[in-house]
Amino acid sequence: MLFLLAGRRTAGLAAALTEVTASDHVVDIGCGPGNGARIAAQRGARVTGVDPSRSMLRVARAVTRGRPAITWAEGTAEALPVPDASATVVWALATVHHWRDVGAGLSEIHRVLVPGGRLLAVERQVAPDATGFASHGWTGQQAETFAALCVTAGLADAKVNADRAGRREVWTVHAVRP
């Protein structure tokens, strides 16, 4: 159950950077055990946690019983089970490096965000020559490429920042749906 603790600092960083409030509907792509979803719900937001893994969704449901503000749905970044223009915040916390088709995922994010809606992607900083688990994240160039793809998908104001989530150095990419 150690994975229930992993990612809490990243989720806290995401909630702070996107300034999640009770008026938000947050879509958490690749929600895993629901750390990000729980933090957004604690801030009063309505949350849809999306994950391709049924077993992760079972865990997320089990640890969030009694929290009606969170809905869990099986899906991927490339096929979000969320209505058009229904989310004010979409985030992907250490999951973009798993997406099969980043362009399709960003098109879906554009579809589900309301005008003015915010996207945040967070990935661990990795070395260009990293392999195996150590490669799960982004190099600086990969973060810049993702930001450029955000613009190609119709998002605006794409910015890359180096941040910290606890002791972990991360890249954050912010963008907005015009």
Secondary structure, 3 states (H helix, E strand, C coil): CHHHCCCHHHHHHHHHHCCCCCCCEEEEECCCCCHHHHHHHHCCCEEEEEECCHHHHHHHHHHCCCCCCEEEEECECCECCCCCCCEEEEEEECCHHHCCCHHHHHHHHHHHEEEEEEEEEEEEECCCCCCHHHHCCECHHHHHHHHHHHHHCCCEEEEEEEEEECCEEEEEEEEECC
